[in-house]
Amino acid sequence: MKLSFLKLALAAACAALSLPSAAPAQAERQRRAVRPEASASPKQQKDASKKAADAARVFDQIMDAPDNSIPKELLDRAEAVAVFPGVLKAGFVVGGRGGSGLISRRVTGGWSAPAFFKLGGASIGLQIGASKTDFVLLFMNEDAVRGLLEDKFEMGGEASAAAGPVGRAASATTNLTLDAGILSYSRSKGLFAGLELKGAVINPDNNLNEALYGIKAKELLTGSNKVQMADVLTGVIVFPNTLARYSVK
């Protein structure tokens, strides 16, 4: 009888000891559920990493020319930054292709995990004649970011993007651009300049966003920082890290 009681007591003690480890194990499973490896295919991971590397490279090249780059004062004010590298001109012709890129939202101490978007539309001004064009957009306030996160965001009228000033002192010379919700830049054949952007349509690539993060672009770029950097694919984290080299607050 005493032996049976001891066995029961020992079993209860073992069960009690095992309870604390169950909660961390469950939390770890939930954390891993949003890791890129949990849902994104190898092809999607490779595609996302290439897009991030291209966007980071373009931004680096633009910012490495201090006299002909985005003024730091403006970059420091931006709520979000979008980079669309190598957009094909055929994207602005009926039946043609467009481009894709990444957008990161400013968070405390850096930039958020990037959401993936697509860019297309009817016309991008004089840049229509270029074979490939890099675009950089600065979203300067909360309203601009909210507009971006609609299912289909088209630039035109009040939502058009003003040409962003270029150079070290340019931000101090144009009050109009400082009040704009979106500032846009383009680089084609080595020439980098501000460009008024109308007719461009930006859509979230939520197939890729959900595969990488388990959530859509709107969830990723609003509210609290929902995806920790530890859960971002190594090849993708290069984009927010690149932004952080030029602006952190």
TAFEN-V746014 format. One record per backbone hydrogen bond with DSSP energy under -0.5 kcal/mol. CO is the residue of the C=O (numbers start at 0). NH is the residue of the N-H. Records with the same first field share a line. If there is no record, write none. Layout:
# TAFEN-V746014
CO=NH / NH
This chain:
# TAFEN-V746014
0=4
1=5
2=6
3=7
4=8
5=9
6=10
7=11
8=12
9=13
10=14
11=15
12=16
13=17
14=18
15=18 / 19
17=21
18=21 / 22
19=23
20=24
21=25
22=26
23=27
24=28
25=29
26=30
27=31
28=32
29=33
30=33
31=34
34=37 / 38
35=38 / 39
40=44
41=45
42=46
43=47
44=48
45=49
46=50
47=51
48=52
49=53
50=54
51=55
52=56
53=57
54=58
55=59
56=60
57=61
58=62
59=63
61=64
63=65
64=67
65=68
68=166
70=73 / 74
71=75
72=76
73=76 / 77
74=77
78=105
79=138
80=103
81=136
82=84 / 101
83=86 / 134
86=132
87=90
88=91
89=92
90=120
92=95
97=87
98=118
100=116
101=82
102=114
103=80
104=111
106=109
109=106
114=102
115=204
116=100
117=202
118=98
119=200
123=126
124=127
125=128
126=129
130=88
132=86
133=186
134=83
135=184
136=81 / 138
137=139 / 182
138=78 / 79
140=144
141=145
142=146
143=147
144=148
146=149
151=153
152=201
153=155
154=198
155=158
156=159
159=161
160=196
161=183
164=70
168=171
169=172 / 173
172=174
173=177
174=178
175=178
176=179
180=139 / 140
181=161
182=137
183=163 / 194
184=135
185=192
186=133
187=190
189=191
190=187
192=185
195=197
196=160
198=121
199=154
200=119 / 202
201=152
202=117
203=205
204=207 / 208
205=209
206=210
207=211
208=212 / 213 / 214
209=213
215=219
216=220
218=221
223=225
225=227
227=230
228=231
230=35
232=235 / 236
235=238
236=240
237=241
238=242
239=243
240=244
241=244 / 245
242=245 / 246
